[in-house]
Amino acid sequence: MGRSREKKLSSITARQWSILLTVQLSSLLFGMTITLANVVLPQIRGAFLLDANPMDKIAVGTKIDSKRQPYSVEQVTLILTRAQAATDDIFLSLLVQAYSGCRVSEIVDCSTLDFNFVRNGDSEKVIPGEWFLFIGEDNREPGCTTKGHTARYAPLHPEIVKRLIPFMEKQVAEHGHGPLFRHLPKGKNGKRSTYVARKIDEWMDSVIKDPNLAPNHSFRHYLKSALLARDVPERISDAISGHKTPGIGRKYEHVPMSKKFDAIGKLPVIRLQAA
């Protein structure tokens, strides 16, 4: 019986040693891989003219921070002024982004039915004389999702209304209700916004070329920064742009449309030529 117990203990010890050695070998191999990558990749970069070492921003246990910066008022003015000479899908998308913080897909993939649309059961109210855009999947074409973002109602600034609403009403008069930019081709994923986003990126290179700036992010940060500078509470700016406000219970708060319109009314107006 003593020998049986001794054999059993010996077996357990061997298994434990096997696990320990496996862990240590894995750790050693991982360290060697990182070291080799940092030594060899710079040489490969020189040989093939790569712009940077792909491992430069990789660190164990850390998160890579976004370097996207907000546009300045001067940059937004330059963008919108130049965009007036571009196609409607470029100009109107950038205009809506500048005054609402919407993502490109949220405006390009929307339906004409989304203007002043209130979903059943929602507490939103239509304000006479004002326009807002419902950002959700209720009226969109199949596949044109909002990528998991919570549905919201974005107030439309008077500068948007002056140019976007006549365009929308013309589409309805000529084709009936449906996609706002029905004439545009769809990407492989079935979204017109894929095509427009690529067009905007290419067009933007001729206006402002800065790796730290990108329309979707920079317009959204511009809007939040501009509202913050005018003492607009974060929960209101987040309700407009679709950012998630940190804090327990914040997702249950409802920001009245009147508060949203008051907020965007404080944004600096970019003076453009008459539509």
C-alpha beads as a LAMMPS data file, in Angstrom:
LAMMPS data file: protein, C-alpha beads

275 atoms
274 bonds

1 atom types
1 bond types

-500.0 500.0 xlo xhi
-500.0 500.0 ylo yhi
-500.0 500.0 zlo zhi

Masses

1 110.0

Atoms # bond

1 1 1 0.000 0.000 0.000
2 1 1 2.936 2.340 0.792
3 1 1 4.432 1.717 -2.643
4 1 1 1.107 2.489 -4.348
5 1 1 0.855 5.847 -2.555
6 1 1 4.489 6.666 -3.381
7 1 1 3.889 5.895 -7.080
8 1 1 0.768 8.069 -7.101
9 1 1 2.635 11.033 -5.550
10 1 1 5.462 10.582 -8.056
11 1 1 2.950 10.652 -10.944
12 1 1 1.319 13.909 -9.699
13 1 1 4.704 15.574 -9.284
14 1 1 5.722 14.658 -12.831
15 1 1 2.492 16.086 -14.245
16 1 1 2.989 19.328 -12.322
17 1 1 6.552 19.619 -13.603
18 1 1 5.299 19.078 -17.149
19 1 1 2.791 21.940 -16.826
20 1 1 5.383 24.248 -15.274
21 1 1 7.911 23.559 -18.046
22 1 1 5.272 24.130 -20.726
23 1 1 4.375 27.541 -19.264
24 1 1 8.026 28.552 -18.963
25 1 1 8.823 27.458 -22.526
26 1 1 5.810 29.363 -23.893
27 1 1 6.899 32.511 -22.052
28 1 1 10.472 32.125 -23.326
29 1 1 9.330 31.608 -26.921
30 1 1 7.048 34.654 -26.741
31 1 1 9.887 36.830 -25.438
32 1 1 12.225 35.565 -28.162
33 1 1 9.579 36.303 -30.824
34 1 1 9.137 39.909 -29.660
35 1 1 12.902 40.438 -29.447
36 1 1 13.479 38.913 -32.889
37 1 1 10.697 41.030 -34.383
38 1 1 12.152 44.243 -32.998
39 1 1 15.626 43.346 -34.279
40 1 1 14.725 41.920 -37.694
41 1 1 11.786 44.101 -38.739
42 1 1 13.799 47.354 -38.804
43 1 1 16.137 45.661 -41.298
44 1 1 13.193 44.496 -43.402
45 1 1 11.700 47.995 -43.226
46 1 1 14.897 49.438 -44.704
47 1 1 15.014 46.856 -47.440
48 1 1 11.397 47.288 -48.524
49 1 1 10.965 50.989 -47.670
50 1 1 8.230 50.441 -45.079
51 1 1 7.143 53.650 -43.340
52 1 1 7.364 52.197 -39.843
53 1 1 8.099 49.113 -37.838
54 1 1 4.783 47.218 -37.424
55 1 1 5.850 46.207 -33.897
56 1 1 6.506 49.747 -32.669
57 1 1 3.063 50.154 -31.105
58 1 1 2.665 46.609 -29.810
59 1 1 3.140 46.246 -26.069
60 1 1 1.970 43.449 -23.807
61 1 1 -0.907 44.483 -21.569
62 1 1 -1.384 47.995 -22.965
63 1 1 -4.048 49.600 -25.134
64 1 1 -3.128 51.631 -28.213
65 1 1 -4.632 55.094 -27.823
66 1 1 -6.253 56.832 -30.778
67 1 1 -4.346 59.834 -32.056
68 1 1 -7.326 61.337 -33.871
69 1 1 -7.635 65.048 -33.176
70 1 1 -10.638 67.397 -33.541
71 1 1 -10.831 69.825 -36.423
72 1 1 -10.448 73.509 -35.634
73 1 1 -13.086 76.056 -36.685
74 1 1 -10.691 77.243 -39.383
75 1 1 -10.286 73.710 -40.727
76 1 1 -14.046 73.095 -40.745
77 1 1 -14.522 76.397 -42.597
78 1 1 -11.939 75.370 -45.188
79 1 1 -13.486 71.908 -45.624
80 1 1 -17.060 73.114 -46.058
81 1 1 -16.065 76.006 -48.313
82 1 1 -14.152 73.682 -50.636
83 1 1 -16.837 70.987 -50.436
84 1 1 -19.444 73.267 -51.995
85 1 1 -17.794 72.596 -55.348
86 1 1 -17.882 68.814 -54.784
87 1 1 -20.753 66.392 -55.382
88 1 1 -23.858 66.415 -53.173
89 1 1 -22.898 63.203 -51.385
90 1 1 -19.589 64.724 -50.279
91 1 1 -20.810 68.218 -49.409
92 1 1 -24.020 67.248 -47.621
93 1 1 -22.334 64.449 -45.670
94 1 1 -19.586 66.786 -44.439
95 1 1 -22.104 69.522 -43.652
96 1 1 -24.199 67.183 -41.498
97 1 1 -21.090 65.875 -39.757
98 1 1 -19.899 69.387 -38.929
99 1 1 -23.159 70.405 -37.226
100 1 1 -24.307 67.104 -35.695
101 1 1 -21.312 64.810 -35.222
102 1 1 -23.025 62.087 -37.259
103 1 1 -20.953 59.303 -38.750
104 1 1 -20.804 59.119 -42.553
105 1 1 -22.890 55.931 -42.573
106 1 1 -25.557 57.517 -40.378
107 1 1 -26.367 60.145 -42.991
108 1 1 -25.509 58.395 -46.280
109 1 1 -27.378 55.166 -45.507
110 1 1 -30.456 56.851 -44.044
111 1 1 -33.927 56.891 -45.619
112 1 1 -35.998 59.925 -46.519
113 1 1 -38.479 58.504 -43.992
114 1 1 -35.990 59.128 -41.184
115 1 1 -36.536 62.895 -41.215
116 1 1 -38.812 63.878 -38.295
117 1 1 -39.645 60.205 -37.800
118 1 1 -40.555 59.064 -34.265
119 1 1 -40.515 55.359 -33.492
120 1 1 -43.538 53.936 -31.689
121 1 1 -43.080 54.023 -27.943
122 1 1 -40.266 56.578 -27.952
123 1 1 -40.671 59.738 -25.890
124 1 1 -39.275 62.016 -28.604
125 1 1 -41.474 64.855 -29.816
126 1 1 -41.603 66.709 -33.114
127 1 1 -41.054 70.429 -32.581
128 1 1 -42.928 72.609 -35.093
129 1 1 -40.550 74.369 -37.438
130 1 1 -37.580 72.157 -36.531
131 1 1 -36.045 69.155 -38.296
132 1 1 -34.271 66.165 -36.804
133 1 1 -32.914 62.908 -38.175
134 1 1 -33.803 59.551 -36.691
135 1 1 -30.676 57.387 -36.666
136 1 1 -31.805 53.799 -36.472
137 1 1 -32.527 50.787 -38.668
138 1 1 -36.320 50.987 -38.886
139 1 1 -36.501 52.553 -42.366
140 1 1 -33.139 51.614 -43.842
141 1 1 -32.397 49.130 -46.574
142 1 1 -31.467 45.592 -45.471
143 1 1 -27.855 45.433 -44.377
144 1 1 -27.572 49.159 -43.679
145 1 1 -27.086 48.730 -39.958
146 1 1 -26.010 51.302 -37.392
147 1 1 -23.265 48.894 -36.251
148 1 1 -24.831 48.235 -32.878
149 1 1 -25.073 51.894 -31.881
150 1 1 -28.161 52.857 -29.899
151 1 1 -30.845 54.542 -32.000
152 1 1 -31.058 58.290 -31.427
153 1 1 -32.585 61.515 -32.724
154 1 1 -30.101 64.071 -34.050
155 1 1 -31.248 67.716 -34.243
156 1 1 -30.534 69.389 -37.581
157 1 1 -28.907 72.802 -37.405
158 1 1 -30.471 75.571 -39.582
159 1 1 -27.368 75.460 -41.806
160 1 1 -28.112 71.777 -42.511
161 1 1 -31.806 72.412 -43.022
162 1 1 -31.157 75.102 -45.645
163 1 1 -29.329 72.649 -47.895
164 1 1 -30.219 69.084 -46.946
165 1 1 -34.002 69.335 -46.619
166 1 1 -34.533 70.725 -50.176
167 1 1 -32.336 67.878 -51.470
168 1 1 -34.351 65.307 -49.506
169 1 1 -37.702 66.745 -50.632
170 1 1 -36.551 66.678 -54.254
171 1 1 -35.678 62.975 -53.940
172 1 1 -39.120 62.222 -52.520
173 1 1 -40.874 64.267 -55.229
174 1 1 -38.994 62.490 -58.018
175 1 1 -38.702 58.938 -56.668
176 1 1 -40.906 58.570 -53.604
177 1 1 -39.582 57.627 -50.179
178 1 1 -36.476 55.489 -49.986
179 1 1 -32.693 55.825 -49.622
180 1 1 -31.565 59.453 -49.437
181 1 1 -28.742 58.843 -51.929
182 1 1 -30.413 56.157 -54.034
183 1 1 -28.367 57.113 -57.122
184 1 1 -25.062 56.092 -55.543
185 1 1 -23.476 52.654 -56.038
186 1 1 -23.299 50.235 -53.128
187 1 1 -20.137 48.709 -51.735
188 1 1 -19.643 44.945 -51.456
189 1 1 -21.307 45.090 -48.041
190 1 1 -24.460 46.604 -49.574
191 1 1 -23.859 50.074 -48.111
192 1 1 -23.595 53.270 -50.118
193 1 1 -21.662 54.825 -47.244
194 1 1 -18.683 52.582 -48.064
195 1 1 -18.437 54.243 -51.468
196 1 1 -18.937 57.761 -50.053
197 1 1 -16.461 57.310 -47.210
198 1 1 -13.792 56.327 -49.724
199 1 1 -14.651 59.349 -51.910
200 1 1 -14.428 61.683 -48.920
201 1 1 -11.069 60.271 -47.840
202 1 1 -9.640 60.770 -51.333
203 1 1 -11.152 64.242 -51.641
204 1 1 -9.939 65.280 -48.184
205 1 1 -6.326 64.546 -49.144
206 1 1 -6.445 67.556 -51.451
207 1 1 -7.756 69.824 -48.665
208 1 1 -6.147 68.740 -45.385
209 1 1 -3.652 65.914 -45.253
210 1 1 -2.883 65.014 -41.660
211 1 1 -2.639 61.443 -40.288
212 1 1 -4.092 62.642 -36.973
213 1 1 -7.286 63.882 -38.622
214 1 1 -10.112 61.793 -40.077
215 1 1 -13.652 63.016 -40.937
216 1 1 -15.668 60.582 -38.819
217 1 1 -13.587 61.041 -35.666
218 1 1 -12.402 64.616 -36.116
219 1 1 -15.867 66.059 -36.799
220 1 1 -17.322 64.229 -33.808
221 1 1 -14.541 65.485 -31.531
222 1 1 -14.889 68.968 -33.025
223 1 1 -18.595 69.011 -32.143
224 1 1 -18.012 67.810 -28.583
225 1 1 -15.163 70.275 -28.050
226 1 1 -17.184 73.183 -29.459
227 1 1 -20.178 72.377 -27.240
228 1 1 -18.009 71.855 -24.165
229 1 1 -16.419 75.274 -24.746
230 1 1 -19.940 76.721 -24.654
231 1 1 -20.834 75.028 -21.359
232 1 1 -23.078 72.353 -22.876
233 1 1 -23.227 69.347 -20.486
234 1 1 -21.556 66.209 -21.773
235 1 1 -24.727 64.139 -21.534
236 1 1 -26.392 66.523 -24.023
237 1 1 -23.494 66.562 -26.491
238 1 1 -23.337 62.758 -26.254
239 1 1 -27.064 62.501 -26.957
240 1 1 -26.505 64.540 -30.128
241 1 1 -23.380 62.821 -31.435
242 1 1 -24.082 59.299 -30.237
243 1 1 -21.120 59.002 -27.892
244 1 1 -21.598 56.842 -24.806
245 1 1 -21.699 58.958 -21.666
246 1 1 -19.830 57.250 -18.813
247 1 1 -21.649 56.637 -15.558
248 1 1 -24.133 54.168 -14.122
249 1 1 -27.693 54.852 -15.212
250 1 1 -26.741 57.343 -17.934
251 1 1 -28.146 55.076 -20.637
252 1 1 -31.591 55.485 -19.071
253 1 1 -31.529 59.280 -19.238
254 1 1 -33.577 61.004 -21.906
255 1 1 -32.395 64.353 -23.238
256 1 1 -35.381 66.318 -24.609
257 1 1 -35.097 67.475 -28.213
258 1 1 -35.520 71.077 -27.045
259 1 1 -32.262 70.753 -25.071
260 1 1 -30.487 69.354 -28.117
261 1 1 -31.659 72.235 -30.308
262 1 1 -30.574 74.744 -27.669
263 1 1 -27.122 73.129 -27.707
264 1 1 -26.529 73.096 -31.471
265 1 1 -27.763 76.682 -31.614
266 1 1 -24.556 77.593 -29.768
267 1 1 -22.261 76.140 -32.439
268 1 1 -20.195 78.574 -34.500
269 1 1 -21.857 79.179 -37.862
270 1 1 -19.627 78.542 -40.863
271 1 1 -20.524 81.242 -43.381
272 1 1 -20.952 79.718 -46.821
273 1 1 -22.177 80.977 -50.168
274 1 1 -25.954 80.973 -50.604
275 1 1 -27.352 77.597 -51.556

Bonds

1 1 1 2
2 1 2 3
3 1 3 4
4 1 4 5
5 1 5 6
6 1 6 7
7 1 7 8
8 1 8 9
9 1 9 10
10 1 10 11
11 1 11 12
12 1 12 13
13 1 13 14
14 1 14 15
15 1 15 16
16 1 16 17
17 1 17 18
18 1 18 19
19 1 19 20
20 1 20 21
21 1 21 22
22 1 22 23
23 1 23 24
24 1 24 25
25 1 25 26
26 1 26 27
27 1 27 28
28 1 28 29
29 1 29 30
30 1 30 31
31 1 31 32
32 1 32 33
33 1 33 34
34 1 34 35
35 1 35 36
36 1 36 37
37 1 37 38
38 1 38 39
39 1 39 40
40 1 40 41
41 1 41 42
42 1 42 43
43 1 43 44
44 1 44 45
45 1 45 46
46 1 46 47
47 1 47 48
48 1 48 49
49 1 49 50
50 1 50 51
51 1 51 52
52 1 52 53
53 1 53 54
54 1 54 55
55 1 55 56
56 1 56 57
57 1 57 58
58 1 58 59
59 1 59 60
60 1 60 61
61 1 61 62
62 1 62 63
63 1 63 64
64 1 64 65
65 1 65 66
66 1 66 67
67 1 67 68
68 1 68 69
69 1 69 70
70 1 70 71
71 1 71 72
72 1 72 73
73 1 73 74
74 1 74 75
75 1 75 76
76 1 76 77
77 1 77 78
78 1 78 79
79 1 79 80
80 1 80 81
81 1 81 82
82 1 82 83
83 1 83 84
84 1 84 85
85 1 85 86
86 1 86 87
87 1 87 88
88 1 88 89
89 1 89 90
90 1 90 91
91 1 91 92
92 1 92 93
93 1 93 94
94 1 94 95
95 1 95 96
96 1 96 97
97 1 97 98
98 1 98 99
99 1 99 100
100 1 100 101
101 1 101 102
102 1 102 103
103 1 103 104
104 1 104 105
105 1 105 106
106 1 106 107
107 1 107 108
108 1 108 109
109 1 109 110
110 1 110 111
111 1 111 112
112 1 112 113
113 1 113 114
114 1 114 115
115 1 115 116
116 1 116 117
117 1 117 118
118 1 118 119
119 1 119 120
120 1 120 121
121 1 121 122
122 1 122 123
123 1 123 124
124 1 124 125
125 1 125 126
126 1 126 127
127 1 127 128
128 1 128 129
129 1 129 130
130 1 130 131
131 1 131 132
132 1 132 133
133 1 133 134
134 1 134 135
135 1 135 136
136 1 136 137
137 1 137 138
138 1 138 139
139 1 139 140
140 1 140 141
141 1 141 142
142 1 142 143
143 1 143 144
144 1 144 145
145 1 145 146
146 1 146 147
147 1 147 148
148 1 148 149
149 1 149 150
150 1 150 151
151 1 151 152
152 1 152 153
153 1 153 154
154 1 154 155
155 1 155 156
156 1 156 157
157 1 157 158
158 1 158 159
159 1 159 160
160 1 160 161
161 1 161 162
162 1 162 163
163 1 163 164
164 1 164 165
165 1 165 166
166 1 166 167
167 1 167 168
168 1 168 169
169 1 169 170
170 1 170 171
171 1 171 172
172 1 172 173
173 1 173 174
174 1 174 175
175 1 175 176
176 1 176 177
177 1 177 178
178 1 178 179
179 1 179 180
180 1 180 181
181 1 181 182
182 1 182 183
183 1 183 184
184 1 184 185
185 1 185 186
186 1 186 187
187 1 187 188
188 1 188 189
189 1 189 190
190 1 190 191
191 1 191 192
192 1 192 193
193 1 193 194
194 1 194 195
195 1 195 196
196 1 196 197
197 1 197 198
198 1 198 199
199 1 199 200
200 1 200 201
201 1 201 202
202 1 202 203
203 1 203 204
204 1 204 205
205 1 205 206
206 1 206 207
207 1 207 208
208 1 208 209
209 1 209 210
210 1 210 211
211 1 211 212
212 1 212 213
213 1 213 214
214 1 214 215
215 1 215 216
216 1 216 217
217 1 217 218
218 1 218 219
219 1 219 220
220 1 220 221
221 1 221 222
222 1 222 223
223 1 223 224
224 1 224 225
225 1 225 226
226 1 226 227
227 1 227 228
228 1 228 229
229 1 229 230
230 1 230 231
231 1 231 232
232 1 232 233
233 1 233 234
234 1 234 235
235 1 235 236
236 1 236 237
237 1 237 238
238 1 238 239
239 1 239 240
240 1 240 241
241 1 241 242
242 1 242 243
243 1 243 244
244 1 244 245
245 1 245 246
246 1 246 247
247 1 247 248
248 1 248 249
249 1 249 250
250 1 250 251
251 1 251 252
252 1 252 253
253 1 253 254
254 1 254 255
255 1 255 256
256 1 256 257
257 1 257 258
258 1 258 259
259 1 259 260
260 1 260 261
261 1 261 262
262 1 262 263
263 1 263 264
264 1 264 265
265 1 265 266
266 1 266 267
267 1 267 268
268 1 268 269
269 1 269 270
270 1 270 271
271 1 271 272
272 1 272 273
273 1 273 274
274 1 274 275
